[in-house]
Amino acid sequence: MYQIHHPQFGEIWLNYEPVDSDYVRVLETGLGLVAVYPTQTQEWELQAILDEELKRTDIVVVFYHRDLWLTRDDIISQDELTRWYHREHIPQEKKYRIFDLSALIHGSVHLSLRSSFPEDPGRWDTSTAGAILVKRRPGLSYGQAFRMANNFVDNLNKLFNGEYLNVVSERLEQAEGRYQAVEEVTPQQLLPSHSRKAITDELDFQIKYLAKKYGEQLPLPLYIESENQTQEV
């Protein structure tokens, strides 16, 4: 468990480590005190999300590099992609729009639909050895398909690099002069961003959700955004 010191409620033990104690909001509700805060998504959760993304058939990623080997032989083979790179027509073009995919691999993985990265102008650590395939459908233009592919790549980058957060809402009980998290009030919400605005917007959304669920028993937040300190206990 993780301990913070709250200026109003004193010592509080949480079940997860907040990414920043400034984001911990403590609310008085009809259930008692509730702490709402963001925590780092666990690796097994990220892997589970990534596994589901890699199974999709509406948008598909393949990459052939010794440090990033992603195959979808049920959709396209390495040989077929090599032929496409050599400007040969392949059957998949009838069902999918295909976009070149590059990766900067140096300690971590960063994908891009661009052929180069500002961080690697000499392309020493850049490989263009993959593709994103977006399934064609009526009314889907090239530009829309490209944006879908780009958004998909952005999400993969967040998964590869652990940029997801979970927003937790926990009910607190007082015992032995301190407050301790005893149960989660709502399911954890995934947040694919570390930006301050995204975090505060999601916290505000969760507070409004709780206010709607518990009605007038839940005033909007009683919290102080500074002076909290977090430590593992």
C-alpha positions in Angstrom: 0.0 0.0 0.0 1.0 3.6 -0.4 0.8 6.4 2.1 0.1 10.1 1.5 -0.3 12.9 4.0 -3.4 15.0 3.2 -3.6 18.5 4.8 -7.2 18.0 5.7 -7.6 14.3 6.4 -4.1 13.4 7.6 -2.6 10.0 6.9 -4.2 8.0 4.1 -3.1 4.6 2.8 -4.0 3.8 -0.8 -3.9 0.5 -2.6 -2.0 1.9 -5.6 0.8 4.4 -6.0 -0.4 7.7 -7.4 1.5 9.0 -10.4 1.6 12.4 -8.5 0.2 13.1 -5.1 -1.1 16.5 -6.4 -3.7 14.6 -8.4 -5.2 12.8 -5.4 -8.7 14.1 -4.7 -10.4 13.2 -1.4 -14.2 13.6 -1.5 -16.9 13.4 1.2 -19.7 11.2 -0.2 -22.7 9.3 0.9 -20.4 6.3 1.1 -17.9 8.1 3.3 -14.6 9.5 2.1 -13.5 8.5 -1.4 -10.1 9.0 -2.9 -9.9 9.5 -6.7 -6.5 9.4 -8.3 -4.4 8.2 -11.3 -1.9 5.4 -11.1 0.4 3.7 -13.6 -1.2 0.9 -15.6 0.4 -2.4 -14.8 2.5 -4.2 -17.4 0.2 -7.2 -17.6 -2.8 -4.8 -18.3 -0.8 -3.1 -21.0 0.1 -6.5 -22.5 -3.5 -7.6 -22.5 -4.6 -4.4 -24.3 -1.8 -4.8 -26.8 -2.7 -8.4 -27.5 -6.2 -7.4 -28.3 -5.1 -4.6 -30.6 -2.8 -7.0 -32.5 -5.7 -9.3 -33.1 -7.8 -6.8 -35.0 -8.8 -7.4 -38.6 -10.1 -3.9 -39.4 -6.7 -2.4 -38.9 -3.5 -4.6 -38.9 0.1 -4.0 -38.1 3.1 -6.1 -39.3 6.8 -5.5 -38.7 9.8 -7.7 -39.5 12.8 -6.7 -37.4 14.8 -8.9 -35.0 13.8 -6.6 -32.1 10.2 -6.1 -33.2 8.7 -9.1 -34.9 4.9 -8.7 -35.5 3.3 -11.1 -38.0 -0.2 -11.6 -39.3 0.2 -14.4 -41.8 -3.6 -14.8 -41.8 -3.8 -11.3 -43.4 -0.4 -10.7 -45.2 2.9 -12.6 -45.3 6.4 -11.1 -45.1 7.0 -12.2 -48.7 3.8 -10.4 -49.9 4.8 -7.2 -48.1 8.3 -7.3 -49.6 6.7 -7.6 -53.0 4.4 -4.6 -52.2 7.5 -2.6 -51.1 9.0 -3.4 -54.6 5.9 -1.8 -56.1 4.2 -5.1 -57.1 0.5 -5.4 -56.7 -0.7 -7.9 -54.1 -4.2 -9.2 -53.4 -4.5 -7.4 -50.0 -4.7 -4.1 -51.8 -8.3 -4.9 -52.8 -9.4 -5.1 -49.2 -6.9 -2.8 -47.4 -5.2 0.5 -47.8 -1.5 -0.1 -47.0 0.9 2.4 -45.4 4.6 2.1 -44.8 5.6 1.7 -41.2 9.0 2.7 -39.7 10.3 2.0 -36.2 13.0 3.8 -34.1 14.4 1.0 -32.0 16.9 2.1 -29.4 16.2 1.0 -25.9 12.5 1.5 -26.6 10.2 1.2 -29.6 8.6 4.2 -31.4 6.6 3.6 -34.5 5.8 6.1 -37.2 4.2 6.4 -40.7 7.1 8.7 -41.6 10.2 7.2 -43.0 12.5 9.0 -40.5 12.7 10.4 -37.0 14.1 13.8 -35.9 15.9 11.9 -33.1 17.7 9.7 -35.6 18.5 11.8 -38.7 21.2 9.4 -39.8 18.7 6.5 -39.5 21.2 4.4 -37.6 18.4 3.0 -35.4 15.5 3.4 -37.8 14.0 0.5 -39.8 11.3 0.7 -42.4 10.2 -3.0 -42.4 6.5 -3.1 -41.7 3.1 -1.7 -42.6 -0.3 -0.7 -41.3 -3.3 -2.1 -43.2 -6.6 -0.3 -42.9 -9.6 -2.2 -44.2 -11.5 -0.5 -47.0 -15.1 0.3 -46.7 -17.6 2.5 -48.6 -17.1 6.1 -47.9 -13.7 5.7 -46.3 -11.3 8.0 -48.1 -7.5 7.7 -48.3 -7.1 10.6 -45.9 -9.5 9.1 -43.4 -7.7 5.8 -43.6 -4.4 7.5 -43.1 -5.7 9.3 -39.9 -7.0 5.9 -38.6 -3.6 4.4 -39.2 -1.8 7.3 -37.5 -4.1 7.1 -34.5 -3.5 3.3 -34.3 0.2 3.9 -34.4 0.0 6.5 -31.6 -1.9 4.1 -29.4 0.6 1.3 -30.1 3.4 3.7 -29.1 1.6 4.4 -25.8 1.2 0.7 -25.1 4.8 -0.1 -26.0 6.1 2.6 -23.8 3.8 2.4 -20.8 2.0 5.7 -21.3 -1.4 4.4 -20.1 -2.8 5.4 -16.6 -5.7 3.9 -14.6 -8.0 6.3 -12.7 -9.0 4.7 -9.4 -11.9 5.5 -7.0 -11.5 4.0 -3.5 -13.7 4.2 -0.4 -11.7 5.0 2.7 -12.4 3.9 6.3 -10.8 5.4 9.4 -8.9 3.1 11.8 -6.2 3.7 14.3 -6.0 7.3 13.5 -5.6 7.0 9.8 -7.7 6.4 6.7 -7.2 3.3 4.6 -8.6 2.3 1.2 -11.0 -0.7 1.7 -12.7 -1.1 -1.7 -13.0 0.4 -5.2 -16.2 2.4 -5.7 -16.2 2.1 -9.5 -14.2 0.1 -12.1 -10.8 1.5 -12.9 -10.8 3.7 -16.0 -8.0 3.5 -18.6 -6.5 6.8 -19.7 -4.1 6.7 -22.6 -2.3 10.0 -21.7 0.1 11.5 -19.1 -0.8 15.1 -20.0 -2.0 17.2 -17.1 -5.1 18.3 -18.9 -6.1 14.8 -19.8 -5.6 13.7 -16.2 -7.6 16.6 -14.7 -10.4 16.2 -17.2 -10.7 12.5 -16.4 -10.7 13.2 -12.7 -13.4 15.9 -13.2 -15.4 13.4 -15.2 -15.2 10.7 -12.5 -16.3 13.2 -9.9 -19.3 14.2 -11.9 -20.1 10.5 -12.5 -20.1 9.9 -8.8 -22.1 13.0 -8.1 -24.8 11.8 -10.5 -24.8 8.3 -9.1 -25.0 9.4 -5.5 -26.9 12.6 -6.0 -26.8 15.4 -3.5 -24.9 13.3 -1.0 -21.8 13.9 -3.0 -20.5 17.5 -3.1 -17.9 18.4 -5.7 -14.4 18.0 -4.5 -12.9 18.7 -1.2 -9.2 18.4 -2.0 -6.0 20.3 -1.9 -3.7 20.0 -4.8 -0.4 20.5 -3.1 1.7 19.6 -0.1 0.9 15.8 -0.4 3.8 13.4 -0.1 3.7 9.8 -1.3 5.7 6.9 0.0 5.5 3.2 -0.3 4.7 1.3 3.0 
